[in-house]
Amino acid sequence: MLSFFLLSTAASAATYNLQVLQSLSATGDSTALALNDNGTVVGNAYNAGTAQLESVYWSGGAATSLGVTGTARGINNNGTIVGETGNLGTAFPVDSQAYSYTTTGGVAYLGTLGGSNAAAYAINDSGVITGYASVSYTHLTLPTIYSV
């Protein structure tokens, strides 16, 4: 038998401040997915100019597009961003590519296991990236670690 107890008192309840982050366009969705210790946030935002959902980062509340259709999913304390390209309107993006991004080097695509899909979800401060990649000629995806 499982028992659950929820205790809450006004004295112990946390108070959070809510900050709305600027979007790329006045219309369309934006989503924040990860942040680093420096306060840089990554995710995606609709860009009315391209009519695409693009990978973005927010610094000081201002949105900057990475120029990649898709979503940024992770960022480390060195500022390296990782994510995936593709149409995120589906549960499993078709022909998605895992990527990393730096302000000095731009976008670098990380590759697959011969298939057409890959994504990067997190990166640590040593630059090791986790995600998935698909195997050639199948829909099978495998967990991956990308390292330099």
Secondary structure, DSSP 8 states (H G I E B T S, - for coil): ---------TTT-----------SSSSS-EEEEEE-TT--EEEEEEETTTTEEEEEEEETTEEEEEEEEEEEEEE-TT--EEEEES-TTSSS-TT--EEEEETTTEEEE---BEEEEEEEEEE-TT--EEEEEEETTSS-EEEEEE--
